[in-house]
Amino acid sequence: MDNYQEIIASLKQRFPEGTVTHRKDKKGVYIPNQVYTDRLETATGSEWDKEIKELDISVPHRYVKAIVQIRIGPYTRDGYGVSIMNGDPAAEPKLIRTAVDQAVNEAFIDAIDTYEMGWKDLAPYKLEDWAGNPALAHLLQSGPPAGVEVGAAPMQSFAVSNHKCLKCKANLTIAEWELLGRIPNLNRESMVYCFEDIPAHLKRKLPEQVLTDFEEKRNNERRST
């Protein structure tokens, strides 16, 4: 496979704005499996494969362990996943199916993670975890969303969006909406603020470079209008 490095570069590209999803229990964020699958399909031209190499179902100990392998051409990556069955699988066999699905999905994500897929999108939410390491600061640098060609006309990021500020009721610009997505663990569906009304304690959570870039672009936009 002569274009393997190009494929890997495509896998690492930032996803479109809004891809990162907040968990219903508000305990973190994630990127849906379907998004990763679609990126694999697009980047490889459907020339990839997923194999469940190992599936260990322990009814007595109520756990499922899965090893999933992703193959792109001659290259492979393995991922591991474990799921616990909360209940008696002997009495409720459907618990086994659910646990298998969870373990396999977890193993798939674990394998995907080795390609750094989604790292740029998840980094703003993981500053207190792995993304706060100086060696990974480059992940926080802004770049064109996936699907936007380099050299294409710039997006009108300061155009008005459909999202309204909870405080002043004004419509946010697209840039303001995207900025909210950079605040770690912020649920943009319930905490929507224009830049001026973002609470100080939340604004302080923004990476310094992200905040500086936003203010510079906003000032340039105002001077040009």
N, C-alpha and C positions, 0 to 999 in steps of 0.2 A: 504494500500500500504506500504509494509515493507521496500522498497528501496527508499522511497521518499527523504531522505537526500542524498543518492548517486546520484539521479537524479538532485537535486539542485546543487550539487558539479560539475556535468558534465555540467550543463547549464552555470556555471560561468567560465569554462575553457577558456583559450585564444584561439582565432580562428587562422587558418593558416595565415602565413605572406602574406600580400597583400589583406586581406579581407576588411580593411577599405578603403572606396571609397571617393575621393574628389568630391565635388559638381561642376557642370559645371560652376557655377558662381564664383567658387573659394572662396565661403563664408562658409567655414567649411567642415566637413567630416561627413560620416554616414556609417552605415552597412546596406546593402539591406535587405528588409523584407524576401526575399527568404532564406537568410542565417540563420536568426533566426528560420524560419519555419523548415528548415532542421535540425538544432540543436535540436529543440523540438522533431522532429520525431525520431532522432537517440537516444537521451538521454532517452526518455520515451518508446521506442519500439512501437511508434505510439499510445500509450495510453494517448492521450491528446485531448482536444476539445476546439474549439473557438466558442463563442456565442455572437451575437450582442444583448445585453440586451436592449438597447435603441437607437432609431434613430429618431432624431428630425429634420425635414426639414422645414425651414421657407422661403417660397418663397418671402413674402413681405419684410422680413428683410435680405434676401439673405445669409443665413448661414445654415450649417448642423452641428449638434452635435451628436456624437456617443459615446456609452459606450460599450466596448467589454470585455467579460469575458473569461479568459483562465482557463481551468480546467485540473488538473493532479490528477487522482484518486479522492479522496474526497476533495482536496484542490483547492481553486479558487483565482484568482487575477483579479482585474478590472483595466481597463485603459480608459482614456478619450481623445477625439479628437474633434477638431472644425475646420471647413473649411469655408472660405468666398467665395461666388460666385461673381466674378468680371464681371459683366454684368447683363443682364436681363434674369433670368431663365424662365420667362413666354414666352419670345420671342425665347429663345434658350434652350429648355429642356435638351440638352446634358450637359449643365452646371451643372445641378442637379446631374447627374450620376457621373461626374468628382468630384464634391464636396463630394458626398457620399463616393466614393473610397478613397479620401484623408483623410476624417474624420475617416473612419474605420481603415485605415492603421496607422494613427497617434495614435488612441486609442490602436491598437494592440501593437505598439512600446512602448506606455506608460505602458501597462501591463507587457510587456517583461522586461522593465527597472527595475521593482520591484524585479526581480530575479537577478539583477546585470549582466545580459547577455551582453557581449561586453564591460563591464567597463574597463577591463584590456587592451583591444585593443584601446579604445578611450581615455584613460587617458593621453597618451603623447601629445595629441592634445588639451587637456582641462586644461592645467596647470594654465591658467589665469582665469579659471572658477572654477569648483568643484574639479578637480584633484590636484590643488595646495594646498589643505588643508592637513596639516601634518597627520591627522587621516587617510587619504587615500593613504599615501606614499607607502603602501604595494602593491598597484595596479601597481606601476611602476617597481616592482621587476621582473626580467626576469624569465621565466619558459619555459618548453617544450611546443611546439605548440600542439594544440588539435590533438589527434590521435597518438601521440608519447608516447609509454609506458615508465613509469619510470623504469630506469635500462637498457633501450635499448641503443644500441651503439650511441654515440654522433654524431650529425649532423656535416658534414664537412663545418662549417659555413664560413671558410676562403677559400673555393673553389671558383674558378672564376665564376662569373655570366655572363649573356649576356648584361648587362647594361654598357654603356661606359660613362666615365667622360666627361662632356662638355668642360673642360679645357685642360686636358692632353691626352684625348682620350683613356686612358687605361681602360681595363675592371675592373669593381668593383668586389670585393669579395662579396659573399652572405652576410657576416657580415656587410660590408659597406652599402649594399643596405638596410638591415634591420635597420641599424643605422639611415639612412635618414628618415625612417618611424617614428622614434621617435622624429623628430623635429616638433614641433607644427605648423600646417597649412602649411607645406611644400608640394608642389605638386611634387612628385618624378618623374612624367612623363615629366616635363619640366625643373626641376632643379636637375640634376643628377651630383653628385660630388663624387670622391674618398675621403677618409678621409683627406688626405693632402690638398686637394683643396676646402674643405668646407669653405665658407666665414666665417670669424671670428664672425660676428654678428649672423649668423645662428648657429654656433657651441656653442655659449654661451646660446642658447635656450635649449640645451639638458639638461635633468636632470643630476645633478652632478654624481649620482651613476651609471647611464647608461653610461656616458662618461668614468668613472673610470673603470667599468667592461670591456668595449670594449678595452681600451688601455691595460689593464692587459692581456686579452685573446690574443690580437694581439702580445704583447711582448712574451708571452709564446709560441705562434705559431712560431714566428721567431726563438726563441732559440731552438725549437725542430726540425727545418729544416736545 
